[in-house]
Amino acid sequence: FRYLGILKLADCKKVDHSAIWALSGMSMLKELDLSRCSRITDAGIKHIVSIDSLEKLHLSETGLTDNGVMLISALKRLNLLDLGGIHMTDKALRSLQVLTQLEHLDIWGSEITDEGASVLKAFTRLRFLNVSWTHVTRLPPLPNMKYLNMSNCTIYSIRGGDSEVHIPLQKFTASAASFGDIDEVFSSIVASSFSFLDMSGCSLSNLYGLQKMKSLEHLDLSLSRVTDGAIEYVANIGTKLRYLSLKNTGITSQAPCILAGTVPNLASLSLAYTKVDDSALVYISMMPSLKVIDLSHTSIEGFHSC
């Protein structure tokens, strides 16, 4: 195994620090995946950090503590680090500032706060960040960020206090998140590059900021408080929208009426668990690109093949 480049041991419940000891001599190893190996603890990390060739390290849902996380700072070549599900603190995150090659950082479910998140600006190459299920409400300016997950967070800002910075996000997942000023959050994003937005389970109903997002292709508003009054902002997104979920929202048949003629490329639409009825069918038929439609648990009776 000495010249092995990639080793994946994810979900191997019997792997522990004694097994990791054998990895010490693998001087060519570029990627190591120990995700969900619950017996991997700080003791095992002492062997892993001796492999200075590592560029990708997956340690989500292992038994690491802050002490083990801080040892990872020795792996200066890392460009991907997955620590999801580990209860690390701000102190541990600060120790990782030296990993300036990082492009992908996953720290969901950690104890990170805004104070800890402020050090993320050290990762100037960061393109992917997952801080879902954390205490983070504000992010510093991250000018190269493409993929951001802040699900189950309270979101006040994604660009710190610098109003001149616009983030070139392509994908933003904010499922079950709450917002301070949602318009301020949307105004932080470069609209021309923004193609994927998941706000499922959010309690908000104000979608004013969406109307500028003309490049959106995927929009998930399921399980939110969206009503017919907000659909005009979705309609204003226009021609690039291909996937739209309004499942379990407060819309009625008025929503398809508003959308008709404005979403010519929409291929997938979910209206499940809403108050739409047969009157919506004529407007749905005006969406020429539809290939998938979910009308389950609605009041539609006009046909039974859906």
C-alpha positions, 0 to 999 in steps of 0.5 A: 500500500506504500504507493496508494494515492486514495484510501476510502474506509468510510463507515468502517466501524472497526477501524481505530487508531491501531489500524491507522498506525499502518498508514504512517508510511504511505508517503504518496497518499493524497486522499483519505476518507474515514467518514463515520468511522466512530472509533477514530479518535485524537490518538489516530490523528497523530498517525495521520498528520505524519502523511504530509502528502495528504490533500483531501481528508474526510473525518466527518462524524468521527470521535475527534475533539478539539485536540485532534482537530488542532493537530491537523494544522500540520497538513499544509497541503490540504485543499479539502477538509471535512470535519462535519458532525465534530463538536469542535470549537472556535479555538480549534478552527483558529488553529487551522488558519495555516491551511491556506490551500483549503478550497473545501471546508465542511464543519456542519454541526460544530460549536463554531460561532461568529467569532470563530467564523471570522478566521475563515477570511484566512482561507482565500481560496475557499470555494465550498463552505458548510456551516449548517447547524452551527451558531454562525450568523455572519461570515467574513467576505469570502470573494471566491465562494461558490457553494455555501450551506447555512441550513438551520442557521440564523443568517444576518450577513454573508459578506461581513460589514463590507458592503462593497463585496459581492460573493460569486455564489453558484449554489446556496443551501439555506434549508430551515434557516431564518434571516435577519434582512433577507434582501441584504443577504441576496444583495450580497450575491452576484446575480449573474452566477447564481443558479441554485437556491434551497430555502425549503423550510424557511419561515419567511414569505418575502421574496422581493430579492429573488426578482434580480436572480435571473440566472436561477435554475433550481429553486426550492421553497417547499415547507415555507410560508410562501403564498400567492402574493410572493409568486410574482417575484418567482415569475420575474426570475424568468426563462432559466428556471428549470426546477421549482418546488412549492410543495407544502406552501400556502399557495392556491391555483392563483400561483400557476396563473401568475407563473404561466407564460413566464417560465418557458424552460421549467421542467420540474414543478411540485405543487404537492400538499397545496390548495391548487385545484382543477382551475390550475390545470389550464395554466400548467398546460401553458408551461411547455417544457414540463416533464415532471409535475407533482400534484399529489395531495391537492384538490385536483380531480381533473385527471388521475395519472399524476 
